Amino acid sequence: MTLGRRRLAAVALVLGAGIGLALGEPGSIELSVNGGTGLGNSALRVALLLTLLTVAPSILLLMTCFVRFIIALHFLRQALGTPQMPPNQVVIGLALFLTLFAMGPTIDRVHDQAWVPYEQGEIDEIEGIRAAAQPMREFMLSQTRDADLKLFVRMARLERPEGPEALPLRVVIPAYVVSELRAGFQIGFLLFLPFLVIDLVVASILLSMGMMMLPPAMVSLPFKILLFVLVDGWSLIAGSLVAGLQ
């Protein structure tokens, strides 16, 4: 199996783990639509399965670093003064591929610990999902602040756990998402600073020249784009985002 197909298989298992995490316990997943005591029961199972498959991609994105990347790239567009460039499709695609790159070691662990044993028949589907969920859980805990974990532990009214590994997933996942949102906004603030300096300098020069009717943003935009290109901004942003997870 080539590396690309291995990664695709591992991502599929991670997607299954995302469904399991959404339900709280992977062992509670019921994918069979046969059996039951009537058409209503089968129809309900089909509706439940379709609902899970619909929300699974969103759950999976929230369990990765995609949230941090997309927020940072959005703030970058606003700081440059080009809210429509690059287009949304390009920004989302870049965030997705950066996420796949940054999550590579975790996906490889999912492949080795879950997909390979499942493919060889050593474990069943439920055990495979549980094995795939463990690397994702460890990744989320490594990027979650203790303050956010304590917040959700307190709101859930749980007893103090022995360690982060003992926390239920209904606490880990929202705490991780809140931590990623905070990190994304911090990165956005840092991205705004150099471009804000350019805006202030241009506005001061225009004011001193008496050109009060000329919008400073129109004049500063070419300088911000020129600065961003000269410092190889896209490479710096991509490298900094990925390095922030290590």
C-alpha positions as CSV (number, residue, x, y, z in Angstrom):
1,M,0.0,0.0,0.0
2,T,1.4,3.4,-1.0
3,L,1.9,6.2,1.5
4,G,-1.0,8.2,0.0
5,R,-3.4,5.2,0.3
6,R,-2.2,4.4,3.8
7,R,-2.8,8.0,4.9
8,L,-6.3,7.9,3.3
9,A,-7.1,4.7,5.2
10,A,-5.9,6.2,8.4
11,V,-8.0,9.3,7.8
12,A,-11.0,7.1,7.3
13,L,-10.4,5.4,10.6
14,V,-9.9,8.8,12.3
15,L,-13.3,9.8,10.8
16,G,-14.8,6.7,12.4
17,A,-13.1,7.7,15.7
18,G,-14.7,11.1,15.3
19,I,-18.1,9.6,15.2
20,G,-17.2,7.5,18.3
21,L,-16.0,10.5,20.2
22,A,-19.1,12.4,19.3
23,L,-21.2,9.7,20.9
24,G,-19.0,9.6,24.0
25,E,-18.0,5.9,23.8
26,P,-16.9,4.1,20.6
27,G,-18.4,0.9,21.9
28,S,-21.9,2.4,21.6
29,I,-21.8,2.7,17.8
30,E,-24.4,0.7,16.0
31,L,-23.9,0.8,12.3
32,S,-26.2,-2.1,11.4
33,V,-29.6,-1.3,10.0
34,N,-30.8,-4.9,10.0
35,G,-32.7,-6.4,12.8
36,G,-35.0,-4.7,15.2
37,T,-38.7,-5.2,15.6
38,G,-40.1,-3.2,12.7
39,L,-39.7,-0.7,9.9
40,G,-39.7,2.2,12.4
41,N,-36.7,0.8,14.2
42,S,-34.7,0.3,11.0
43,A,-35.7,3.8,9.7
44,L,-34.6,5.3,12.9
45,R,-31.2,3.6,12.7
46,V,-30.8,4.8,9.1
47,A,-31.7,8.3,10.1
48,L,-29.2,8.2,13.0
49,L,-26.4,6.8,10.7
50,L,-27.0,9.5,8.1
51,T,-27.0,12.2,10.8
52,L,-23.7,11.0,12.2
53,L,-22.1,10.8,8.7
54,T,-23.3,14.4,8.1
55,V,-21.7,15.9,11.2
56,A,-18.7,13.6,11.3
57,P,-16.5,15.9,9.1
58,S,-17.2,18.9,11.3
59,I,-16.4,16.8,14.4
60,L,-13.2,15.7,12.8
61,L,-12.1,19.2,11.9
62,L,-12.7,20.3,15.5
63,M,-10.4,17.5,16.7
64,T,-7.5,18.7,14.6
65,C,-5.5,21.9,14.2
66,F,-7.7,23.1,11.4
67,V,-9.5,25.6,13.7
68,R,-6.3,27.4,14.6
69,F,-5.1,27.5,11.0
70,I,-8.3,28.8,9.4
71,I,-8.6,31.6,12.0
72,A,-5.0,32.7,11.6
73,L,-5.3,32.8,7.8
74,H,-8.6,34.8,8.1
75,F,-6.9,37.3,10.3
76,L,-4.0,37.5,7.8
77,R,-6.4,38.5,5.0
78,Q,-7.9,41.2,7.2
79,A,-4.5,42.5,8.3
80,L,-3.4,42.8,4.7
81,G,-6.5,44.7,3.8
82,T,-7.6,42.1,1.2
83,P,-10.6,40.4,2.8
84,Q,-11.5,38.6,-0.5
85,M,-8.0,37.6,-1.6
86,P,-7.0,34.8,-1.5
87,P,-10.6,33.5,-2.1
88,N,-12.3,31.4,0.6
89,Q,-11.7,28.2,-1.4
90,V,-8.0,28.8,-1.4
91,V,-7.8,29.7,2.2
92,I,-9.8,26.6,3.3
93,G,-7.8,24.4,1.0
94,L,-4.5,25.7,2.3
95,A,-5.7,25.2,5.9
96,L,-6.8,21.6,5.1
97,F,-3.5,20.6,3.6
98,L,-1.5,22.3,6.3
99,T,-3.7,20.4,8.8
100,L,-3.0,17.1,7.0
101,F,0.8,17.9,7.1
102,A,0.8,18.9,10.7
103,M,-1.3,15.9,11.7
104,G,0.9,13.5,9.8
105,P,2.6,11.9,12.8
106,T,-0.8,11.4,14.5
107,I,-2.3,9.9,11.4
108,D,0.7,7.6,11.1
109,R,0.1,6.4,14.6
110,V,-3.6,5.8,13.8
111,H,-2.5,3.8,10.8
112,D,0.0,1.7,12.7
113,Q,-2.1,1.2,15.9
114,A,-5.6,0.9,14.4
115,W,-5.7,0.3,10.6
116,V,-2.9,-2.3,10.3
117,P,-4.3,-4.6,13.1
118,Y,-7.8,-4.1,11.7
119,E,-6.7,-4.9,8.2
120,Q,-5.0,-8.1,9.4
121,G,-8.1,-9.2,11.3
122,E,-6.5,-8.8,14.8
123,I,-9.2,-6.4,16.0
124,D,-12.8,-5.7,15.0
125,E,-14.3,-2.4,14.0
126,I,-15.1,-1.2,17.5
127,E,-11.6,-2.0,18.8
128,G,-10.2,-0.3,15.7
129,I,-12.1,2.9,16.4
130,R,-11.0,2.9,20.0
131,A,-7.4,2.4,19.0
132,A,-7.7,5.2,16.4
133,A,-9.2,7.5,19.0
134,Q,-6.3,7.2,21.4
135,P,-3.7,9.1,19.3
136,M,-6.3,11.8,18.6
137,R,-7.0,12.1,22.3
138,E,-3.3,12.5,23.1
139,F,-2.9,15.1,20.4
140,M,-5.8,17.2,21.8
141,L,-4.5,17.0,25.4
142,S,-1.0,18.1,24.3
143,Q,-2.5,21.3,22.8
144,T,-5.1,22.0,25.5
145,R,-4.5,24.5,28.3
146,D,-4.9,23.3,31.9
147,A,-7.1,26.3,32.6
148,D,-9.6,25.2,29.9
149,L,-9.6,21.6,31.2
150,K,-10.3,22.8,34.7
151,L,-13.1,25.0,33.5
152,F,-15.0,22.2,31.8
153,V,-14.2,19.8,34.7
154,R,-15.8,22.4,37.0
155,M,-18.8,22.9,34.8
156,A,-19.3,19.2,34.5
157,R,-19.1,18.9,38.3
158,L,-16.6,16.0,38.1
159,E,-14.3,14.9,40.9
160,R,-10.7,15.9,40.5
161,P,-9.2,13.3,38.1
162,E,-5.8,11.7,38.7
163,G,-4.6,13.2,35.4
164,P,-5.7,14.6,32.1
165,E,-5.8,11.0,30.6
166,A,-8.6,10.1,33.0
167,L,-10.9,12.9,31.8
168,P,-14.0,12.0,29.7
169,L,-14.0,13.0,26.1
170,R,-17.0,15.3,26.7
171,V,-14.6,17.4,28.7
172,V,-11.5,17.1,26.5
173,I,-13.0,18.0,23.1
174,P,-14.7,21.3,24.1
175,A,-11.6,22.3,26.2
176,Y,-9.4,21.6,23.1
177,V,-11.6,23.7,20.8
178,V,-11.6,26.6,23.2
179,S,-7.8,26.4,23.5
180,E,-7.5,26.4,19.7
181,L,-9.7,29.4,19.4
182,R,-7.6,31.3,21.9
183,A,-4.4,30.3,20.0
184,G,-5.9,31.3,16.7
185,F,-6.8,34.8,18.0
186,Q,-3.4,35.2,19.6
187,I,-1.8,34.5,16.2
188,G,-4.2,36.9,14.5
189,F,-3.2,39.7,17.0
190,L,0.5,39.1,16.2
191,L,-0.2,39.2,12.5
192,F,-2.0,42.5,12.7
193,L,0.8,44.4,14.5
194,P,3.3,44.9,11.6
195,F,0.6,45.9,9.2
196,L,-1.0,48.2,11.7
197,V,2.4,50.0,12.0
198,I,2.3,50.6,8.2
199,D,-1.2,51.9,8.4
200,L,-0.2,54.4,11.1
201,V,2.8,55.6,9.3
202,V,0.9,56.1,6.0
203,A,-1.9,57.9,7.9
204,S,0.5,60.2,9.7
205,I,2.3,61.1,6.4
206,L,-0.9,61.8,4.6
207,L,-2.2,64.0,7.5
208,S,1.1,65.9,7.6
209,M,0.8,66.6,3.8
210,G,-2.8,67.8,4.2
211,M,-4.2,65.0,2.1
212,M,-7.1,64.3,4.4
213,M,-9.5,63.2,1.6
214,L,-7.3,60.3,0.4
215,P,-8.1,57.1,2.3
216,P,-5.0,55.8,4.1
217,A,-6.0,52.2,3.5
218,M,-5.8,52.7,-0.3
219,V,-2.2,54.0,0.0
220,S,-1.0,51.6,2.5
221,L,-2.3,48.5,0.7
222,P,0.5,48.3,-1.9
223,F,3.1,48.7,0.8
224,K,1.7,46.0,3.0
225,I,1.5,43.6,0.0
226,L,5.1,44.5,-1.0
227,L,6.3,43.9,2.6
228,F,4.5,40.6,2.8
229,V,6.0,39.4,-0.5
230,L,9.6,40.6,0.3
231,V,9.7,38.7,3.6
232,D,8.3,35.6,1.9
233,G,5.2,35.9,4.1
234,W,3.4,32.7,3.1
235,S,6.3,30.5,3.9
236,L,6.8,32.2,7.2
237,I,3.1,31.9,8.1
238,A,3.0,28.2,7.1
239,G,6.2,27.4,8.9
240,S,5.1,29.2,12.1
241,L,1.7,27.6,12.2
242,V,3.1,24.1,11.9
243,A,6.0,24.8,14.3
244,G,3.5,26.1,16.9
245,L,2.2,22.5,17.3
246,Q,5.6,20.9,18.0
